[in-house]
């Protein structure tokens, strides 16, 4: 596929086939991700490939949090759904004192996230980017071995082969482009 086609056809995948993605494809996507633009070449990202044991613990913690706010049925539904995700990756960003630099580093991590998702999509692998409240929970940081004073979560990425075709629409180009003299 041409890069424009990859960009325009990549969509969030909600349902995955229960089949693992080869590590080589994931490593290739991370390699592409780390070539994202980053001001002053700070490379503020860290990619954590999360195994089944930690993924299950995160899913359980998410269910606990949901149980408190949304009830048992919602918690049970989300637990089953999260446990079915074939691949997990956490993208984190280094914390810095300078607020402007922190914005630039976060933006760079978002570019890296897009590169990761596009690289996988080009290989037929779909993704879902989650910023669920659990990704800001102290227990989450303990589970993944991150010091929240040093790094923060950009997002949790699930990846796998799509179980169904995904599509989306966008508004007209004229509605989002304005020329300024």
LINRA-V357784 format. One record per residue. RES is the residue in one letter. PSI is psi as a letter, one per 20 degrees, with the letter a starting at -180 (none if undefined). D_CENTER is the distance of its C-alpha to the mean C-alpha in Angstrom with 1 decimal. Layout:
RES|PSI|D_CENTER / RES|PSI|D_CENTER
This chain:
X|q|22.6 / X|q|23.1 / X|h|20.2 / X|h|21.1 / X|h|20.9 / X|g|17.5 / X|g|16.2 / X|h|18.2 / X|i|17.5 / X|p|13.7 / X|r|12.7 / X|p|10.2 / X|p|11.5 / X|h|12.7 / X|p|15.0 / X|q|14.9 / X|q|18.0 / X|m|18.8 / X|p|18.9 / X|q|17.1 / X|p|15.6 / X|p|17.8 / X|h|16.7 / X|h|18.2 / X|h|15.7 / X|g|12.7 / X|h|14.8 / X|g|15.8 / X|h|12.3 / X|h|11.7 / X|g|15.3 / X|h|14.6 / X|g|11.6 / X|i|14.1 / X|j|16.6 / X|q|14.9 / X|p|17.6 / X|o|18.1 / X|p|21.2 / X|j|23.8 / X|l|21.6 / X|h|20.1 / X|m|17.1 / X|j|15.6 / X|q|12.4 / X|p|12.1 / X|p|10.0 / X|o|10.8 / X|o|11.3 / X|p|12.0 / X|r|15.3 / X|g|16.8 / X|g|18.8 / X|h|16.2 / X|g|13.9 / X|h|17.1 / X|h|17.9 / X|g|14.6 / X|g|15.2 / X|g|18.8 / X|g|18.1 / X|g|16.0 / X|g|19.0 / X|g|21.4 / X|g|20.0 / X|h|20.1 / X|g|23.5 / X|h|24.8 / X|h|23.7 / X|i|23.6 / X|r|25.8 / X|g|26.1 / X|g|25.5 / X|g|22.1 / X|g|21.1 / X|g|22.4 / X|g|20.6 / X|h|17.1 / X|g|18.1 / X|g|19.1 / X|g|16.1 / X|h|13.7 / X|i|16.2 / X|i|16.2 / X|p|12.6 / X|h|13.6 / X|q|10.9 / X|p|8.5 / X|p|6.8 / X|p|6.5 / X|p|6.6 / X|r|9.7 / X|p|12.4 / X|p|16.1 / X|q|18.3 / X|q|21.4 / X|g|24.5 / X|o|24.8 / X|g|23.0 / X|g|23.1 / X|h|21.7 / X|g|18.8 / X|g|18.0 / X|g|18.3 / X|g|16.1 / X|g|13.2 / X|g|13.8 / X|g|13.8 / X|h|10.4 / X|h|9.2 / X|g|11.4 / X|h|10.0 / X|g|6.5 / X|g|8.8 / X|g|11.0 / X|g|8.7 / X|h|8.1 / X|g|11.8 / X|g|13.1 / X|g|12.0 / X|h|13.3 / X|h|16.5 / X|j|17.0 / X|j|16.7 / X|p|13.4 / X|r|11.1 / X|r|7.4 / X|p|6.1 / X|o|3.5 / X|p|5.6 / X|k|7.7 / X|q|10.5 / X|h|13.5 / X|h|13.4 / X|i|10.8 / X|j|13.8 / X|p|16.4 / X|h|18.8 / X|h|18.9 / X|g|15.1 / X|h|15.8 / X|g|18.9 / X|h|17.3 / X|i|14.9 / X|l|17.8 / X|p|16.6 / X|o|19.2 / X|i|17.8 / X|i|20.7 / X|h|19.3 / X|q|15.5 / X|r|13.1 / X|p|9.5 / X|h|7.3 / X|q|4.5 / X|p|4.2 / X|p|3.0 / X|q|6.5 / X|q|8.7 / X|a|12.4 / X|p|15.3 / X|p|15.6 / X|i|18.5 / X|r|19.5 / X|p|19.6 / X|q|17.3 / X|r|18.7 / X|r|18.7 / X|q|21.2 / X|q|21.5 / X|r|24.5 / X|q|27.3 / X|h|26.8 / X|h|30.0 / X|i|28.3 / X|j|25.8 / X|p|28.0 / X|p|30.8 / X|p|33.1 / X|p|34.6 / X|none|38.0
